Amino acid sequence: MDSPPDSLPLDAHLCFAIYSANIAINRAYRPVLDRLGITYPQYLVMNVLWEKNGQSVGAIADRLALESSTITPLVKRLEAAEFVRRQRNPDDERQVVVTLCPKGVALRQDATCLAATLLKRSGAPVSDLVRLTEEIRGFRDALLVTPQEAG
């Protein structure tokens, strides 16, 4: 008879494998991010803006599945480093819109080495990492479906 999931050793837990892989990725990225002068959460914010410049703090938070209150200090530090600019939306003063500064646009090119770092450190072919990313994203999306939506 199989052991109940609660009694599995830690290394057999999917959640721990994903969590510890995230830690390993952050450690691999750290030297590059330190050289770029940003943290991993700031890098994520920059990626959202590289996808589409000129987004509200709320839209950035939604894209990253975080709270606006978590994004605001990240954006403030990015602004202090002159990567982004914050300004109130003239159509809705409650919204703060974040746009890339020239230094933030240029950072995108410098940050491309992060993917190369991950490829080199993992030793995996690009196709394997693409497949793994798709599988994890599908797993995440399945977990985000509420029981009512699942039917």
Biotite code that builds the C-alpha atoms (Angstrom):
import biotite.structure as struc

atoms = struc.array([
    struc.Atom([0.000, 0.000, 0.000], chain_id="A", res_id=1, res_name="MET", atom_name="CA", element="C"),
    struc.Atom([1.282, 3.466, -0.888], chain_id="A", res_id=2, res_name="ASP", atom_name="CA", element="C"),
    struc.Atom([2.129, 5.866, 1.899], chain_id="A", res_id=3, res_name="SER", atom_name="CA", element="C"),
    struc.Atom([-0.281, 8.729, 2.432], chain_id="A", res_id=4, res_name="PRO", atom_name="CA", element="C"),
    struc.Atom([1.082, 11.994, 0.962], chain_id="A", res_id=5, res_name="PRO", atom_name="CA", element="C"),
    struc.Atom([1.580, 13.448, 4.449], chain_id="A", res_id=6, res_name="ASP", atom_name="CA", element="C"),
    struc.Atom([4.226, 10.862, 5.313], chain_id="A", res_id=7, res_name="SER", atom_name="CA", element="C"),
    struc.Atom([6.379, 11.315, 2.212], chain_id="A", res_id=8, res_name="LEU", atom_name="CA", element="C"),
    struc.Atom([9.953, 12.463, 2.793], chain_id="A", res_id=9, res_name="PRO", atom_name="CA", element="C"),
    struc.Atom([10.514, 16.139, 2.027], chain_id="A", res_id=10, res_name="LEU", atom_name="CA", element="C"),
    struc.Atom([12.381, 15.451, -1.225], chain_id="A", res_id=11, res_name="ASP", atom_name="CA", element="C"),
    struc.Atom([9.332, 13.568, -2.561], chain_id="A", res_id=12, res_name="ALA", atom_name="CA", element="C"),
    struc.Atom([7.067, 16.644, -2.213], chain_id="A", res_id=13, res_name="HIS", atom_name="CA", element="C"),
    struc.Atom([6.458, 18.454, -5.487], chain_id="A", res_id=14, res_name="LEU", atom_name="CA", element="C"),
    struc.Atom([5.964, 21.747, -3.659], chain_id="A", res_id=15, res_name="CYS", atom_name="CA", element="C"),
    struc.Atom([9.415, 21.430, -2.071], chain_id="A", res_id=16, res_name="PHE", atom_name="CA", element="C"),
    struc.Atom([11.032, 20.536, -5.399], chain_id="A", res_id=17, res_name="ALA", atom_name="CA", element="C"),
    struc.Atom([9.580, 23.680, -6.984], chain_id="A", res_id=18, res_name="ILE", atom_name="CA", element="C"),
    struc.Atom([10.414, 25.829, -3.952], chain_id="A", res_id=19, res_name="TYR", atom_name="CA", element="C"),
    struc.Atom([14.017, 24.615, -3.745], chain_id="A", res_id=20, res_name="SER", atom_name="CA", element="C"),
    struc.Atom([14.445, 24.945, -7.535], chain_id="A", res_id=21, res_name="ALA", atom_name="CA", element="C"),
    struc.Atom([13.358, 28.580, -7.188], chain_id="A", res_id=22, res_name="ASN", atom_name="CA", element="C"),
    struc.Atom([16.027, 29.100, -4.534], chain_id="A", res_id=23, res_name="ILE", atom_name="CA", element="C"),
    struc.Atom([18.655, 27.481, -6.774], chain_id="A", res_id=24, res_name="ALA", atom_name="CA", element="C"),
    struc.Atom([17.641, 29.696, -9.714], chain_id="A", res_id=25, res_name="ILE", atom_name="CA", element="C"),
    struc.Atom([17.875, 32.805, -7.541], chain_id="A", res_id=26, res_name="ASN", atom_name="CA", element="C"),
    struc.Atom([21.352, 31.758, -6.398], chain_id="A", res_id=27, res_name="ARG", atom_name="CA", element="C"),
    struc.Atom([22.446, 31.236, -10.008], chain_id="A", res_id=28, res_name="ALA", atom_name="CA", element="C"),
    struc.Atom([21.041, 34.643, -10.992], chain_id="A", res_id=29, res_name="TYR", atom_name="CA", element="C"),
    struc.Atom([22.408, 36.541, -7.991], chain_id="A", res_id=30, res_name="ARG", atom_name="CA", element="C"),
    struc.Atom([25.891, 37.425, -9.336], chain_id="A", res_id=31, res_name="PRO", atom_name="CA", element="C"),
    struc.Atom([24.402, 38.708, -12.594], chain_id="A", res_id=32, res_name="VAL", atom_name="CA", element="C"),
    struc.Atom([21.617, 40.637, -10.855], chain_id="A", res_id=33, res_name="LEU", atom_name="CA", element="C"),
    struc.Atom([24.136, 42.139, -8.417], chain_id="A", res_id=34, res_name="ASP", atom_name="CA", element="C"),
    struc.Atom([26.209, 43.320, -11.369], chain_id="A", res_id=35, res_name="ARG", atom_name="CA", element="C"),
    struc.Atom([23.072, 44.826, -12.960], chain_id="A", res_id=36, res_name="LEU", atom_name="CA", element="C"),
    struc.Atom([22.167, 46.527, -9.675], chain_id="A", res_id=37, res_name="GLY", atom_name="CA", element="C"),
    struc.Atom([18.729, 44.951, -9.256], chain_id="A", res_id=38, res_name="ILE", atom_name="CA", element="C"),
    struc.Atom([17.090, 42.219, -7.211], chain_id="A", res_id=39, res_name="THR", atom_name="CA", element="C"),
    struc.Atom([15.163, 39.275, -8.616], chain_id="A", res_id=40, res_name="TYR", atom_name="CA", element="C"),
    struc.Atom([11.757, 40.816, -7.743], chain_id="A", res_id=41, res_name="PRO", atom_name="CA", element="C"),
    struc.Atom([12.866, 44.037, -9.448], chain_id="A", res_id=42, res_name="GLN", atom_name="CA", element="C"),
    struc.Atom([13.940, 41.977, -12.465], chain_id="A", res_id=43, res_name="TYR", atom_name="CA", element="C"),
    struc.Atom([10.420, 40.536, -12.629], chain_id="A", res_id=44, res_name="LEU", atom_name="CA", element="C"),
    struc.Atom([8.920, 44.050, -12.571], chain_id="A", res_id=45, res_name="VAL", atom_name="CA", element="C"),
    struc.Atom([11.274, 45.082, -15.360], chain_id="A", res_id=46, res_name="MET", atom_name="CA", element="C"),
    struc.Atom([10.209, 42.048, -17.418], chain_id="A", res_id=47, res_name="ASN", atom_name="CA", element="C"),
    struc.Atom([6.576, 43.078, -17.098], chain_id="A", res_id=48, res_name="VAL", atom_name="CA", element="C"),
    struc.Atom([7.481, 46.557, -18.355], chain_id="A", res_id=49, res_name="LEU", atom_name="CA", element="C"),
    struc.Atom([9.635, 45.168, -21.163], chain_id="A", res_id=50, res_name="TRP", atom_name="CA", element="C"),
    struc.Atom([6.586, 43.179, -22.300], chain_id="A", res_id=51, res_name="GLU", atom_name="CA", element="C"),
    struc.Atom([4.433, 46.314, -22.243], chain_id="A", res_id=52, res_name="LYS", atom_name="CA", element="C"),
    struc.Atom([5.716, 49.706, -21.154], chain_id="A", res_id=53, res_name="ASN", atom_name="CA", element="C"),
    struc.Atom([3.523, 52.182, -19.286], chain_id="A", res_id=54, res_name="GLY", atom_name="CA", element="C"),
    struc.Atom([1.549, 49.996, -16.886], chain_id="A", res_id=55, res_name="GLN", atom_name="CA", element="C"),
    struc.Atom([-0.120, 50.819, -13.615], chain_id="A", res_id=56, res_name="SER", atom_name="CA", element="C"),
    struc.Atom([1.260, 49.459, -10.365], chain_id="A", res_id=57, res_name="VAL", atom_name="CA", element="C"),
    struc.Atom([-1.947, 47.411, -10.086], chain_id="A", res_id=58, res_name="GLY", atom_name="CA", element="C"),
    struc.Atom([-1.465, 45.882, -13.543], chain_id="A", res_id=59, res_name="ALA", atom_name="CA", element="C"),
    struc.Atom([2.135, 44.967, -12.704], chain_id="A", res_id=60, res_name="ILE", atom_name="CA", element="C"),
    struc.Atom([0.963, 43.404, -9.442], chain_id="A", res_id=61, res_name="ALA", atom_name="CA", element="C"),
    struc.Atom([-1.725, 41.410, -11.258], chain_id="A", res_id=62, res_name="ASP", atom_name="CA", element="C"),
    struc.Atom([0.767, 40.125, -13.837], chain_id="A", res_id=63, res_name="ARG", atom_name="CA", element="C"),
    struc.Atom([3.116, 38.953, -11.072], chain_id="A", res_id=64, res_name="LEU", atom_name="CA", element="C"),
    struc.Atom([0.310, 37.596, -8.864], chain_id="A", res_id=65, res_name="ALA", atom_name="CA", element="C"),
    struc.Atom([1.356, 39.963, -6.068], chain_id="A", res_id=66, res_name="LEU", atom_name="CA", element="C"),
    struc.Atom([-0.260, 42.780, -4.106], chain_id="A", res_id=67, res_name="GLU", atom_name="CA", element="C"),
    struc.Atom([0.189, 46.397, -5.179], chain_id="A", res_id=68, res_name="SER", atom_name="CA", element="C"),
    struc.Atom([1.662, 47.085, -1.750], chain_id="A", res_id=69, res_name="SER", atom_name="CA", element="C"),
    struc.Atom([4.462, 44.636, -2.597], chain_id="A", res_id=70, res_name="THR", atom_name="CA", element="C"),
    struc.Atom([5.152, 46.222, -5.986], chain_id="A", res_id=71, res_name="ILE", atom_name="CA", element="C"),
    struc.Atom([5.250, 49.851, -4.824], chain_id="A", res_id=72, res_name="THR", atom_name="CA", element="C"),
    struc.Atom([8.548, 49.653, -2.886], chain_id="A", res_id=73, res_name="PRO", atom_name="CA", element="C"),
    struc.Atom([10.151, 47.699, -5.746], chain_id="A", res_id=74, res_name="LEU", atom_name="CA", element="C"),
    struc.Atom([9.120, 50.379, -8.222], chain_id="A", res_id=75, res_name="VAL", atom_name="CA", element="C"),
    struc.Atom([10.319, 53.159, -5.910], chain_id="A", res_id=76, res_name="LYS", atom_name="CA", element="C"),
    struc.Atom([13.777, 51.585, -5.727], chain_id="A", res_id=77, res_name="ARG", atom_name="CA", element="C"),
    struc.Atom([13.821, 51.108, -9.513], chain_id="A", res_id=78, res_name="LEU", atom_name="CA", element="C"),
    struc.Atom([12.901, 54.765, -9.881], chain_id="A", res_id=79, res_name="GLU", atom_name="CA", element="C"),
    struc.Atom([15.687, 55.831, -7.501], chain_id="A", res_id=80, res_name="ALA", atom_name="CA", element="C"),
    struc.Atom([18.104, 53.862, -9.722], chain_id="A", res_id=81, res_name="ALA", atom_name="CA", element="C"),
    struc.Atom([16.655, 55.677, -12.781], chain_id="A", res_id=82, res_name="GLU", atom_name="CA", element="C"),
    struc.Atom([15.354, 52.512, -14.463], chain_id="A", res_id=83, res_name="PHE", atom_name="CA", element="C"),
    struc.Atom([11.704, 53.632, -14.361], chain_id="A", res_id=84, res_name="VAL", atom_name="CA", element="C"),
    struc.Atom([9.559, 56.705, -13.778], chain_id="A", res_id=85, res_name="ARG", atom_name="CA", element="C"),
    struc.Atom([6.328, 56.813, -11.793], chain_id="A", res_id=86, res_name="ARG", atom_name="CA", element="C"),
    struc.Atom([3.579, 59.311, -12.425], chain_id="A", res_id=87, res_name="GLN", atom_name="CA", element="C"),
    struc.Atom([-0.067, 59.667, -11.592], chain_id="A", res_id=88, res_name="ARG", atom_name="CA", element="C"),
    struc.Atom([-2.522, 58.759, -14.323], chain_id="A", res_id=89, res_name="ASN", atom_name="CA", element="C"),
    struc.Atom([-4.105, 62.085, -15.364], chain_id="A", res_id=90, res_name="PRO", atom_name="CA", element="C"),
    struc.Atom([-7.380, 60.256, -16.076], chain_id="A", res_id=91, res_name="ASP", atom_name="CA", element="C"),
    struc.Atom([-7.432, 58.535, -12.685], chain_id="A", res_id=92, res_name="ASP", atom_name="CA", element="C"),
    struc.Atom([-5.309, 60.100, -9.946], chain_id="A", res_id=93, res_name="GLU", atom_name="CA", element="C"),
    struc.Atom([-5.599, 56.907, -7.866], chain_id="A", res_id=94, res_name="ARG", atom_name="CA", element="C"),
    struc.Atom([-3.421, 55.060, -10.380], chain_id="A", res_id=95, res_name="GLN", atom_name="CA", element="C"),
    struc.Atom([0.342, 55.311, -10.600], chain_id="A", res_id=96, res_name="VAL", atom_name="CA", element="C"),
    struc.Atom([1.695, 54.502, -14.063], chain_id="A", res_id=97, res_name="VAL", atom_name="CA", element="C"),
    struc.Atom([5.223, 53.125, -14.392], chain_id="A", res_id=98, res_name="VAL", atom_name="CA", element="C"),
    struc.Atom([7.240, 53.716, -17.554], chain_id="A", res_id=99, res_name="THR", atom_name="CA", element="C"),
    struc.Atom([10.740, 52.724, -18.548], chain_id="A", res_id=100, res_name="LEU", atom_name="CA", element="C"),
    struc.Atom([13.520, 55.305, -18.566], chain_id="A", res_id=101, res_name="CYS", atom_name="CA", element="C"),
    struc.Atom([16.330, 54.993, -21.138], chain_id="A", res_id=102, res_name="PRO", atom_name="CA", element="C"),
    struc.Atom([18.476, 53.212, -18.531], chain_id="A", res_id=103, res_name="LYS", atom_name="CA", element="C"),
    struc.Atom([15.636, 50.708, -17.979], chain_id="A", res_id=104, res_name="GLY", atom_name="CA", element="C"),
    struc.Atom([15.293, 50.090, -21.695], chain_id="A", res_id=105, res_name="VAL", atom_name="CA", element="C"),
    struc.Atom([19.061, 49.490, -21.957], chain_id="A", res_id=106, res_name="ALA", atom_name="CA", element="C"),
    struc.Atom([18.960, 47.098, -18.994], chain_id="A", res_id=107, res_name="LEU", atom_name="CA", element="C"),
    struc.Atom([16.968, 44.634, -21.074], chain_id="A", res_id=108, res_name="ARG", atom_name="CA", element="C"),
    struc.Atom([19.948, 43.909, -23.291], chain_id="A", res_id=109, res_name="GLN", atom_name="CA", element="C"),
    struc.Atom([22.247, 43.475, -20.294], chain_id="A", res_id=110, res_name="ASP", atom_name="CA", element="C"),
    struc.Atom([19.761, 41.122, -18.610], chain_id="A", res_id=111, res_name="ALA", atom_name="CA", element="C"),
    struc.Atom([19.666, 38.649, -21.514], chain_id="A", res_id=112, res_name="THR", atom_name="CA", element="C"),
    struc.Atom([22.629, 36.885, -19.952], chain_id="A", res_id=113, res_name="CYS", atom_name="CA", element="C"),
    struc.Atom([20.323, 35.568, -17.213], chain_id="A", res_id=114, res_name="LEU", atom_name="CA", element="C"),
    struc.Atom([18.816, 33.021, -19.592], chain_id="A", res_id=115, res_name="ALA", atom_name="CA", element="C"),
    struc.Atom([22.298, 32.015, -20.724], chain_id="A", res_id=116, res_name="ALA", atom_name="CA", element="C"),
    struc.Atom([23.321, 31.607, -17.081], chain_id="A", res_id=117, res_name="THR", atom_name="CA", element="C"),
    struc.Atom([20.420, 29.261, -16.433], chain_id="A", res_id=118, res_name="LEU", atom_name="CA", element="C"),
    struc.Atom([21.133, 27.239, -19.572], chain_id="A", res_id=119, res_name="LEU", atom_name="CA", element="C"),
    struc.Atom([24.805, 26.885, -18.732], chain_id="A", res_id=120, res_name="LYS", atom_name="CA", element="C"),
    struc.Atom([24.266, 26.028, -15.057], chain_id="A", res_id=121, res_name="ARG", atom_name="CA", element="C"),
    struc.Atom([21.507, 23.498, -15.785], chain_id="A", res_id=122, res_name="SER", atom_name="CA", element="C"),
    struc.Atom([23.319, 21.748, -18.621], chain_id="A", res_id=123, res_name="GLY", atom_name="CA", element="C"),
    struc.Atom([19.899, 21.096, -20.161], chain_id="A", res_id=124, res_name="ALA", atom_name="CA", element="C"),
    struc.Atom([19.051, 21.750, -23.805], chain_id="A", res_id=125, res_name="PRO", atom_name="CA", element="C"),
    struc.Atom([16.773, 24.701, -24.516], chain_id="A", res_id=126, res_name="VAL", atom_name="CA", element="C"),
    struc.Atom([13.992, 22.360, -25.652], chain_id="A", res_id=127, res_name="SER", atom_name="CA", element="C"),
    struc.Atom([13.956, 20.628, -22.244], chain_id="A", res_id=128, res_name="ASP", atom_name="CA", element="C"),
    struc.Atom([13.732, 23.938, -20.385], chain_id="A", res_id=129, res_name="LEU", atom_name="CA", element="C"),
    struc.Atom([10.947, 25.142, -22.684], chain_id="A", res_id=130, res_name="VAL", atom_name="CA", element="C"),
    struc.Atom([9.005, 21.920, -22.076], chain_id="A", res_id=131, res_name="ARG", atom_name="CA", element="C"),
    struc.Atom([9.580, 22.128, -18.314], chain_id="A", res_id=132, res_name="LEU", atom_name="CA", element="C"),
    struc.Atom([8.416, 25.749, -18.257], chain_id="A", res_id=133, res_name="THR", atom_name="CA", element="C"),
    struc.Atom([5.241, 24.838, -20.148], chain_id="A", res_id=134, res_name="GLU", atom_name="CA", element="C"),
    struc.Atom([4.537, 21.932, -17.790], chain_id="A", res_id=135, res_name="GLU", atom_name="CA", element="C"),
    struc.Atom([5.043, 24.041, -14.666], chain_id="A", res_id=136, res_name="ILE", atom_name="CA", element="C"),
    struc.Atom([2.911, 26.851, -16.096], chain_id="A", res_id=137, res_name="ARG", atom_name="CA", element="C"),
    struc.Atom([0.138, 24.356, -16.906], chain_id="A", res_id=138, res_name="GLY", atom_name="CA", element="C"),
    struc.Atom([0.369, 22.905, -13.400], chain_id="A", res_id=139, res_name="PHE", atom_name="CA", element="C"),
    struc.Atom([0.207, 26.405, -11.882], chain_id="A", res_id=140, res_name="ARG", atom_name="CA", element="C"),
    struc.Atom([-2.778, 27.344, -14.016], chain_id="A", res_id=141, res_name="ASP", atom_name="CA", element="C"),
    struc.Atom([-4.611, 24.164, -13.009], chain_id="A", res_id=142, res_name="ALA", atom_name="CA", element="C"),
    struc.Atom([-4.081, 25.038, -9.345], chain_id="A", res_id=143, res_name="LEU", atom_name="CA", element="C"),
    struc.Atom([-5.405, 28.562, -9.881], chain_id="A", res_id=144, res_name="LEU", atom_name="CA", element="C"),
    struc.Atom([-8.751, 27.265, -11.169], chain_id="A", res_id=145, res_name="VAL", atom_name="CA", element="C"),
    struc.Atom([-11.328, 27.527, -8.394], chain_id="A", res_id=146, res_name="THR", atom_name="CA", element="C"),
    struc.Atom([-13.431, 24.443, -7.565], chain_id="A", res_id=147, res_name="PRO", atom_name="CA", element="C"),
    struc.Atom([-16.471, 26.246, -9.014], chain_id="A", res_id=148, res_name="GLN", atom_name="CA", element="C"),
    struc.Atom([-14.682, 26.825, -12.327], chain_id="A", res_id=149, res_name="GLU", atom_name="CA", element="C"),
    struc.Atom([-13.518, 23.221, -12.488], chain_id="A", res_id=150, res_name="ALA", atom_name="CA", element="C"),
    struc.Atom([-17.125, 22.063, -12.433], chain_id="A", res_id=151, res_name="GLY", atom_name="CA", element="C"),
])
